[in-house]
Amino acid sequence: MTTEASNRNLQKKFDFSTPQPRHFLANLPAKIDIYEDGIADFFRWRTGLDYYLTIERIVDFVVDTGKMKVIDLLADTAVFALNLAGRKAFHGNIYSFDSNVTLLERAKQRALQLNLQQTVEFKLFQEPKLPVPDGFGEVAVSIFDFHRHPAKQYLSEVLRVLAPNGYLILAELIESRSSKTSWASKWKRLYLEYVKKNKTEAAAVYYDREELIALLFEAGFRQVIIQGLNPANSSRSGVFSLIAATK
């Protein structure tokens, strides 16, 4: 079967349509904290998209897969894991990992306040190995984090923890080759490193569409589909995209 035909078949399993707004903030037990506010602001600045509505769109996508065992590859603000856990249409379990103890404790407190502790488990880990056996999860989700890691090593570990026919849901910024060498892109890197003092993001590696597809197939994934989430008339240097890859 050709790649194009495979992608058409895979597309039938997913729905990329825009969801109705469901403002997750309204369900939180307390006001958004400074850290999460910074994450949301940076996401909006870098992608041009609303952080919370984008997370909800990713949650919709995961729910539509019908899978029951979800690995959240980075807990971070826990907005994704708690939003998914709170969906009535989701009847599975979520395993959410982070290397930051403070973030994990905060996530656990929110889960208790929202009475979601039976659905989502937050656990500490040290990169690059996830503390789960081979073939553990049906879906692995990475949200705006792939650009911070060595791509081949990261994808190899994701493939290890996925069951046969499992999905990697990758939400990431895709940059064209021309935009990566533009003055706007260079300015962003300088701004991040010297003004925001964020060397990790300044050193981030964003791939173009062809590079990303090649990396996924090289890692061992069988099918890849990509949907851009930015508005068509966006002037951003990259397109924040939802990528679904099948093991």
ABEGO torsion letter per residue (X at the ends): XBAAAAAAAAAAABBABBBBBBBAAAABABBBBAAAAAAAAAAAAAAGBBAAAAAAAAAAAAAAAGBABBBBABAEAGAAAAAAAABAABABBBBBBBABAAAAAAAAAAAAAAGAAAABBBBBBBOABBBBBBGABABBBBBGAAAABBAAAAAAAAAAABBBGBBBBBBBBBBBAAAAABAAAAAAAAAAAAAAGBAAAAABBBBBAAAAAAAAAAAGBABBBBBBABBAABABABBBBBBBBBX
